Amino acid sequence: MSKKITPYKNSNLSKKEQVTQMFDTISKEYDSLNRVISFGIDIKWRKKVVSIVGKQNPDTILDIATGTGDLAINLAKTNASKIVGFDISPGMLEVGKQKIAKKKLNNKIEMVLGDSEKMPFTDNSFDAITVAFGVRNFENLEKGLTEILRVLKPNGTFVILETSVPAKTPYKQGYKFYTKRILPLIGKLFSRDKVAYSYLCESASVFPYGEALNNILRKIGFINAEALPQTFGVATIYTASKS
């Protein structure tokens, strides 16, 4: 990342602590506001992630930065016997636990509180690992990715879903206008945390995407890194594996 972006610029807390505070604050509104901001397209992107993971027939899946559990719940459609939703925000996890209980998936999905840069799992624990809209919130990207590589089984699948910046006109200009002007305004009007969605936009704008992120994955030790742009490039699905 070219520069470090944090939610609260005048805070003395670390980025990790600020991100936790931010997501705790917006946890109850996160799902509904996310649907509005993305026009519901994020649902389609998650379904593609589930399809990619499902083709590998994993038995154990780790969903990092699971938030309120949307992707973990969708991953229950695979044949996996155990799915772990892992997140640093107690507030987001609590919302997720309620959703999981409502769908009667407690026997398949476990929600675990923790730091993605220091996970409480043994080496080679999971057949598949996913992260949806979470890697850009890592305080140390390479450290977080190294931890993911550690707990992924050999030949396991790693899938990232993350925002990116369209490269072609007029999508690039439209994306810039929407993220700089419209999205922060929506956040200020409807969110309890007035800076949260400005941070999410700003952090997305400077985060490495496409081949830049693939190169970081390769540097860490992942193999077969591939980027799959979605919806004119406003998001990208990344796939990689472990030798």
N, C-alpha and C positions, 0 to 999 in steps of 0.2 A: 504494500500500500504506500502511495507516495507521501502521505502525511497522516498523522494520527488524528482521527475524528472521534470526539466524545460527545455524549448527550448534553452534558451540562458544562459549558466552557469555564465557568467560574468556580467549579467544585474542586475541592482538594482530594476527592475520592479517586481511586484508580478507575480506568475504563470499565473493568470487570464489575466493580461495585456500582458504578453509575448505570451500567446496562441492567444490572439486577434491580436497582431502584426504579428505573424507567419502566421495565416490563411488569414489575409488581403493581405500579400505579395504573397502567393501562390494561391490566389483565382482563377485567370484566367487560371492557368495550372492544377488545382487540379483534375478536372474530367478526363482529358485525361491521366494524369500521374497515377491516381488511377487505371484506366483500365489496364494499362501496368503492374503495380506493382502486381496487384491481378490476372493477366491473365484473367480478366473479370468475375472471379468467384463471386465477390461481388454482381454482378447483380442477380445471382441465390439466394444468401443469402437474399437479400432484398425482393425478390419475396416470400420467405418463411415467412418473417415477415408480409408481406401484407396478405398472406393466413391465418396466425394465427389471426391477428387483424380482418380480414374480417368475420371470423366465429362468431365473437361476435356482429356483426351488430351495430357498434358504429355510433352515430349521430355526435359526436364531437371528433376530434382527435388532440392531441398536439404532434408535432414531435420536440423534443429538440435536440440541436446541429445539426440542419437541414442542415447547410452548404449551398451548392448550390441547395438544395431542391430535391435531387434524391428520397429519401424515401417519402417525402411529395407528390411528383408528382405520385409516384407509388401507394400511399394510396388513390389517387383519384379514383382508380378502385373499392374501397369499396363503400358502400351505404351512407357513411358519407356526411352530408350536409355542414359541415364546418371543414376545416383542418388548423391548425395554425403551420407554420414553425417558430421555435424560435432559435435564434443564437446570439452569442456575437460579431461576426465579420461582420461589415458593408460590407466589400469587398465580402465575400462569399454570403451574402444575396442579393447583387446587381446582382451577376451572376445568382442566383436562381430566382430572379424576372424576369429577361430576359427570362429564360427558361419557366417559368410559363406563361408569356405573349404569348410566341411563341406557346404554346400548348393550349392557350385560356382557362386557368384554373383560371383566376383571380377571378371569381365569387365563387370559391370553396376554394382556397388556399390563405391565408393571411400570409405574411412574417413579422415577428416582431423582432425587435432588443432588446436584453436584457440579463440579467444575470440569468442563470439557478438556481443559488443558492438564488435568490431573485426575484421570478417571479411576474409580475403584474396581476395575475389572482386570482379570489376569490376561496375559498375552494370548493372542489367537483365540478369542472368546466368541466372536460373532461371524456368521456366514455372510451377512450383509450389513452395511452401515449407511444411513442416510442423514443428510442435513439439509433442511429446507429453510432458506432465508436466515441462516445462522452464522455461517463462517465469517461474514464481514463484521460480526460482533465479537469475534475472538480478540482478546487483548494482544496475543502473540499468535499470528496466523500459523507460522511454521511449527510452533510448539503444539498447537492444537491438532494440526494435520499429522504430526509425528505420533501423537497419542492415538489418533484414529488408526494409523498404520499398525501400531503396536497391538491393538485389541482386535484387529481384523484377521480372520483366518487366512492362511495361504490359499490362493485362488478365489478368495472372497471378493465380493462386489462392493464398491464404494460409489455412492451417487449423491451429488450435490445439486440442489436447485437454488439458484441465486439470481438476483436482479443483475442486469447488464445494460449496456448503452447501445442502442441501434447505431449501425454504421452508415446506413443508407439514407439519402434524402427522399422524402420529407419526414421520415419517421424519426430521424435523429433530432431535427428541430422541434417536432411535436412532442417528443419525449422530454426534451430539455424544458420546454415551456410548461408542460404539465407538472413535472417534478419540482421545478423552481417556483412556480407561481400558484398552481391549483392545489396540489397535494398538501403543502404546508398550511394553506388556508383552510382546507377541510379539517386538518388536525387541530388547528386553533379554534375552529368553531365547535367541533364535536368531541374533542378529547379532553380528559381531565388534566393531561400533561401537555402543555402548550408547545413544548419544544421537541417532544418525542418524534413526531413525524417529520420535522425539519431535520433532525439527526438522521433518521432512516433514509431520507433522500440524499443528504450530503454524504453519508457514509457509502451509499451505493454509487455515487458519482465518482469517487476516487478509488473504489475497490478494483483490483486487477480482474479482468474477465477475458474470456476467450482463450487464446493461446498463451496469454500471460499467466493465467491461473493454471493452465495445463503444465507449463514449464515449472511452476512451483511444486505441483504434485509430483512431477518427475524428479525434481531435486530432492524431495523428501524420501523418494524410493518407490512411489507407485508406478505401475506399468499400465500400458494400454490406455493412457489418458486421452479422452475425446470430449469435445465440446459440441453440444447440440442446441443451437439458438432456437428460441421459442417466440412466437408472436412478434415477428419483425425484429427480434433481438432485444426486446425489453426484459427478457429473462433468458437464462441458459441452463440447460441440464448438463452436468459433467459426469462422466462415468470413468472409473478407473478400477484397477485391481491390484492384488498383492501377489508377488511371485512366490 
